[in-house]
């Protein structure tokens, strides 16, 4: 699992489609859904860890974008 799309495809296998309207929020909801799947023992530890790493990486990217926007005065 290497991309956010891969994580979306994993969640899709369980009928989970996430679209909140803001990419950062989508990533956070995907992380919560992934936690629930892992707690229910329907996702392997390997898949869980890989997906969480991708989500954490994407979350940091989005946070940097938000901070950059804020530093530029909301442009």
C-alpha positions as CSV (number, residue, x, y, z in Angstrom):
1,X,0.0,0.0,0.0
2,X,1.7,3.2,-1.2
3,X,-1.0,5.8,-1.9
4,X,-4.1,7.3,-0.6
5,X,-5.9,5.7,-3.5
6,X,-4.7,2.3,-2.2
7,X,-6.2,3.0,1.2
8,X,-9.5,4.1,-0.4
9,X,-9.6,0.8,-2.3
10,X,-9.0,-1.1,0.9
11,X,-11.9,0.7,2.6
12,X,-14.1,0.2,-0.4
13,X,-13.7,-3.6,0.0
14,X,-15.7,-3.1,3.2
15,X,-18.3,-0.8,1.7
16,X,-16.7,2.3,3.2
17,X,-16.6,5.4,1.0
18,X,-15.3,8.6,2.6
19,X,-16.0,12.1,1.2
20,X,-16.3,14.9,3.7
21,X,-15.4,17.7,1.3
22,X,-12.0,18.6,2.6
23,X,-9.0,16.3,1.9
24,X,-7.6,16.7,5.4
25,X,-10.9,15.7,7.0
26,X,-11.3,12.8,4.5
27,X,-7.9,11.5,5.7
28,X,-8.9,11.8,9.3
29,X,-12.2,9.9,8.8
30,X,-10.4,7.2,6.8
31,X,-8.0,6.8,9.7
32,X,-10.9,6.4,12.1
33,X,-12.6,3.9,9.8
34,X,-9.4,1.9,9.5
35,X,-9.0,1.8,13.3
36,X,-12.6,0.4,13.5
37,X,-11.8,-2.3,10.9
38,X,-8.6,-3.2,12.7
39,X,-10.4,-3.3,16.1
40,X,-12.9,-5.7,14.5
41,X,-10.0,-7.9,13.3
42,X,-11.1,-7.8,9.7
43,X,-7.9,-6.1,8.5
44,X,-4.5,-7.7,8.9
45,X,-1.9,-6.0,11.0
46,X,0.3,-5.6,7.9
47,X,-2.5,-3.9,5.9
48,X,-3.4,-1.7,8.9
49,X,0.2,-0.5,9.5
50,X,0.8,0.2,5.8
51,X,-2.5,2.1,5.5
52,X,-1.8,4.1,8.7
53,X,1.6,5.1,7.4
54,X,0.1,6.3,4.1
55,X,-2.6,8.2,6.0
56,X,-0.1,9.8,8.4
57,X,2.1,10.8,5.4
58,X,-0.8,12.3,3.5
59,X,-2.0,14.1,6.6
60,X,1.3,15.8,7.2
61,X,1.4,16.9,3.5
62,X,-2.1,18.5,3.9
63,X,-1.1,20.1,7.2
64,X,1.9,21.7,5.5
65,X,-0.4,23.0,2.7
66,X,-2.7,24.5,5.2
67,X,0.1,26.1,7.1
68,X,1.6,27.5,3.9
69,X,-1.8,28.9,2.9
70,X,-2.1,30.5,6.4
71,X,1.4,32.0,6.1
72,X,0.6,33.5,2.7
73,X,-2.5,35.2,4.1
74,X,-5.0,32.7,2.9
75,X,-4.2,32.9,-0.8
